[in-house]
Amino acid sequence: MTSTLIFWFRIAAILLMAYTVYTFVKAALKRKYWIPKNNKDVKDLLGDAFTLAAGVFVLFMLQKNYQEPMDRIMATQQKPFPDLQFTDAGTGTVKKLSDYKGRIVVLNIWATWCPPCRREMPDLDKLEKTFANSGLSVIALSDEDPQTVNQYISEHSFTFTTGTFNTMPEEISKVGTRPVSILIDKNGQVADMVVGARGYGFFEGWVNKFL
């Protein structure tokens, strides 16, 4: 989810809450009392309370699961992204992010328990196949148990690099949502990021700007 989408979701939630308050006040003024006096009034009040609670919950989740992760990672711009280490699930070798300096990297943070993560894997695979010769590498890493990840990977024929973290930067360790895709430029700096699953069409346009 991009910052623009987060903004409009927030606006929608705030407008819904404002409209709920408006209709409650309007109804109370029309009937000339505020405290519910019958079952219909109670049901209306509960409905309004539920809508307000839902709006607050949406705003909280947007902040916790989308805005905060984006803020943490995007704050690393203008300097090299932490040189994390990971174990390649395909070869068992230990690698570093700095090994890919000079290439554009799509660093995907995923989990086997995450349906949206699994759904976007074929699109990431297609992205790797399409742009590998143009200087792009896709790296999908999980903080799960290596055996769990290796089992899942062994059941699929992905060509992009997958693995598990050996060292996880604080900027990533505090990100609780999945998936997250971080676009790292040829100098090892964060160029952009998105939270949530994406399709091939998005990824293609996303990386083309930096290749």
PyMOL commands that set and color helices and strands:
alter all, ss='L'
color gray80, all
select helices_A, chain A and resi 3-31+39-74+97-100+115-134+146-154+170-173+200-208
alter helices_A, ss='H'
color red, helices_A
select strands_A, chain A and resi 85-88+94-96+104-109+136-142+161-167+180-184+190-195
alter strands_A, ss='S'
color yellow, strands_A
deselect
rebuild
show_as cartoon
